[in-house]
Every structure is written in C-alpha cells, then in structure tokens.
C-alpha cells in the first residue's frame, strides 16, 4: 500500500481519518497498531505545521490517547476509506500473509 504521509506530513490527516474510520466503524485494520500509534505521535509533534482542510476534525486528546474512536467522519473520508479497504483486499500477499511492496 502506498503511504504518501511518509513523504508529506499534511497527508497524515486524511490517512489518520481513513484508517480510524476503517478500524472503528468498519472493523477493518489496514495498518499495524504500532504504525497507527506512530501516526498519532507524528501528528501531535507536527500539529502546528500541518495544513489540511480536515485538520479541524481531529481531536488532540484522541491523538494523545492513540485513538480515533470518537471522531465524526464526513462522507468524503468514509468513501475514501472504503476505497482504501478495497485496495487493501486486492493487494497481493506474500507467504507470510504480509502485503508485497
């Protein structure tokens, strides 16, 4: 899976929202817990420099707790997360069950 947030800190916002929606609403884990926790830490650390139109949807207390459980998701995030889940299901896996890169 392509992870643009590794090169562009502003992309942490939509991916945090999409991964949270997938996990807390759809019951689908698209990344490891440790990676999600790192995303939360990165968002907190870079909060003042991040610019994204959905930034206002993120609760700093949720980031500190490493969760996205209580967030409200606009349709744009929901549909993007559903598309991300489809891509996740279509990606080839190696013999260990991990995604091929």
N, C-alpha and C positions, 0 to 999 in steps of 0.2 A: 504494500500500500504506500502510495506517495504521501509524504508528510511535509507539506510546504511550511509548516510552522517551525521546522528546524532551521530554515533559512530566512524566514520573515516573521519577526516577533508579532506583528499585527495579526497574523493568521492563527495565533494561539486562541484568539477569541472565538472564531467560528468553529474551530475544531474542538475546543473545550465544550462549547454548547452542543455540537453534534454528538460527540462521544457521551456527554451527560444524558442527552435525550435518548440515545440508543440504549444505554445501560439502565437508566432509572425509569424510563417509560416503556421501552420495548423489551427489556430484559436481555439485551444483546451486548456483550462485551467485545469491543472492536480493538482494544489495546490492553496491554497488561496493566494491572493496578499500579505498579511502580512507575510506569510511563505516565499514567494519569496524574499520579502524585507529583511527578516532576513538572508536568504542565502547570499544575496549580502553583507550585513554587516559582516557576518562571513567570507566570502571570503576576504574582504578587511582587516579585523582585523588579519587574519591568513595567509595572502598572502605570506609572507616570509618563512613560514614553510611548506606550501603546495607543494607537489611534485606530478605532474601528467603530462603525455605526451601531454595532450590537454590544459594545462595551458596557453600556448602561444596564444591560440585562443581568450582568454578573454581580453577585453579592460577594463582597470581600470576606465576610465571615464564612461563607461556603468555601471559598478558596482556601482560607486558613484551615478549615476542617477537612479539606481534600474531598469535597463532595459537590455534586450538582443536583442533589435530590429536590430541593425546594424551588428550583428555578421555574420561570414561566418561559415557554418556548413559542416564538412566533411561527407561523406556518412555513416561512422561508427556511427556518432552521429544521423544522420537522421533515420537510420534503427533502432537504439536502442530506439529512441523517439517514433517511430511508434509502436514498440513492447510494450513500456510502455503505450501508449494510448490504445492499445488493452486490456492490463491487466486492465487498469482503467475502461474500459467499461464492463469487465467481472466481476469485483468485486461486491459482494452483497452490497446493500444499506439498511440502517435501515429506520424506518418510517419517519424520518426527512430528508431523502434524503442524509444523510452522509454515508460514507463508514464504514462498520463494520470492527472492528480490531480484 
